[in-house]
Amino acid sequence: MSITAAQGFRAAGATAGLKASGSSDVALVVNDGPDHHVAAVFTANRVEAAPVTWSRQVVSDGRADAVFLNSGGANACTGPRGFQDAHRSAELVADTLGCSATDVVVCSTGLIGEFLPMDRIEAGVALTAAALEVEGGSAAARAIMTTDSVPKEATSTRGGWSVGGMAKGAGMLAPGLATMLCVITTDAVVDAAVLDGALRAATTVTFDRVDSDGCMSTNDTVVLMASGASGVPVSSADLTAAVTDVCAALARQLVADAEGASHDIAVEVRSAATEPDAVEVARSVTRSNLFKAAIFGRDPNWGRVLAAVGTTGAAFDPSALDVAINGVRVCRAATIGDDRHLVDLAPREVRVVIELHAGDATATVWTNDLTHDYVHENSAYSS
Amino acid sequence: MSITAAQGFRAAGATAGLKASGSSDVALVVNDGPDHHVAAVFTANRVEAAPVTWSRQVVSDGRADAVFLNSGGANACTGPRGFQDAHRSAELVADTLGCSATDVVVCSTGLIGEFLPMDRIEAGVALTAAALEVEGGSAAARAIMTTDSVPKEATSTRGGWSVGGMAKGAGMLAPGLATMLCVITTDAVVDAAVLDGALRAATTVTFDRVDSDGCMSTNDTVVLMASGASGVPVSSADLTAAVTDVCAALARQLVADAEGASHDIAVEVRSAATEPDAVEVARSVTRSNLFKAAIFGRDPNWGRVLAAVGTTGAAFDPSALDVAINGVRVCRAATIGDDRHLVDLAPREVRVVIELHAGDATATVWTNDLTHDYVHENSAYSS
């Protein structure tokens, strides 16, 4: 169900021939209202794809009627022609639905540096528009997959209203958004400003804290639409909580499906002076190739954790650091702690807890291990 | 010859039993004067090893008589006992040579989080002191190897004076020093302040621009000693040029020997507004796992170059970027340029040139590709 779990939305996925595999590759999500509020966050990468440039304009007035997505081509680094293609995609959707092109968000994912085959995009718009249905969420979620091994969907149902979401992403996850496309829907009655605040609060503590390989994409987009179809007015706090739940569930699925990974690693920093300090320290560990390779080798190499922590500017006394890996405090006061051989790194999920002894703040950043398969997939696949 | 190419120095390497392999693992370099000037740069990592803490104190007065180095153990994250062991190593050397312990620099490299076996260190001091000779440079260079496949040595001989250097390092190379130990000697007549300036100028444009995997070690140390034994007074500019030559040659050897690498990659940023901008952009590319994996796969994936460039704060117009890989301008004005199939990525050396069109500054940062062997070596070796 995912995005069609919320009332007032229809969705579809179809095959337009963009992927060599013949899998479905275009998706359409339509908000039938009565409200047509939208909020979105986009990649912070200054080299942004044409659909991102287009969609920033679309959402700037807080209204959108539909989101059209394609896999099989990123339409990034395609210059003025790429922007014209993104604009044209929105026009095709608008003509079909009878709305304005400036109310159609467009998202693309796939190989950078190639033009979209617009004849196939045109066919894809017609196919998805014809297939729209109130149970179409899962078909849409499948159509946006690239190297994903499974579709990602999540819902949160509250008292008479719901939030639903779908996402694609299986690598190039990084802060300032994982490389990903994500569409979230709600039938709550809220205004556009509340929607925007809820989305930013949710992504800051979920997608922004997933860091598979430190690389930030040109196409990252998270769109949240509200239809008001439930008729239930919802507070900002309740909406934020529900959107955060859905984003957290989707983010966890992204980590679990990261290309070639054999471990999902939660790096939790405790007793930091501030939350930004905690995030900075956690991020430095999740970006250490040496640490990530050690986890792949099931080596509880706490020295590499400390070496990464030491590169940060966070407040801490370097002689007061503690590190626990899967419950074993292998490092106490920055020196040798409990026997490292007690650490069991066989399970897929790994938890590293770092105590800075500098305050009360905490943060957790997720990443994956660095594996042979990661290198293989990312050396063989042009994206 | 390397460090003993300069007059006034003796060196030795010996086997103290620190390495399971039975290879030589302790080295001693002695400055017989008449001058005993020293300058050094150390890791910027706040989690610094005990020998770094010790040696910072030793060089603070600009005088050192000897450098004692061991492989087979980093003496990092070893707390107060580790510092006592570093101090004790210096005392053992000082007693043997008849100098002050506070004039003995100590360097260690190897596994983090284990105490040094001080009985073997004591034996190693005696063995190296007994083996000191004016042609001992190469034996010392071999003794400091860890995962290095070859020793690294370089010399620069000028009119009547010389600079010689040795280094170890084959992974964990990062700015703010590659993870490495390096000893440089000169017989030029210079004062300690000039020595310090020359060393900092040289490392900034050499070791600081080598970035194998973005990880910064706890033990990085570069020591430069001047004996004055040539009797030739040398200007600051001439000394800086010669030290830079030696550092550049050693840095290039470190890149060529990086663990598991199959390509050496020079990322050159041109037409930047400032040199720091050029370095920031180059560094963002050398830290992109996706880009590095693509080069391993011989895929001239310029989209990943642009995606990395776009994450920086450097001055440029995102629609005006050009990228050439091995001479083929695959990206012009941030979109599709010449045929990517023309790029030959078979040779080990790869040159990526990025034009920012924002000014006249330039910088080159070296890195390696991300390979199966990198993952293998760093998942199997505790360090």
Interface residues (C-beta under 8 A of the other chain):
Chain A: A44 N45 R46 V47 E48 A74 A76 C77 T78 G79 R81 G82 L111 I112 G113 E114 F115 G171 M172 G176 D213 G214 C215 M216 S217 T218 R287 S288 N289 L290 A293 A294 F296 G297 D299 N301 W302 G303 R304 L306 A307 A308 V309 G310 T311 T312 P318 S319 L321 C331 A333 A334 T335 I336 L370 T371 H372 Y374 V375 H376 N378 S379 A380 S382 S383
Chain B: A44 N45 R46 V47 E48 A74 A76 C77 T78 G79 R81 G82 L111 I112 G113 E114 F115 G171 M172 G176 D213 G214 C215 M216 S217 T218 R287 S288 N289 L290 A293 A294 F296 G297 D299 N301 W302 G303 R304 L306 A307 A308 V309 G310 T311 T312 P318 S319 L321 C331 A333 A334 T335 I336 L370 T371 H372 Y374 V375 H376 N378 S379 A380 S382 S383
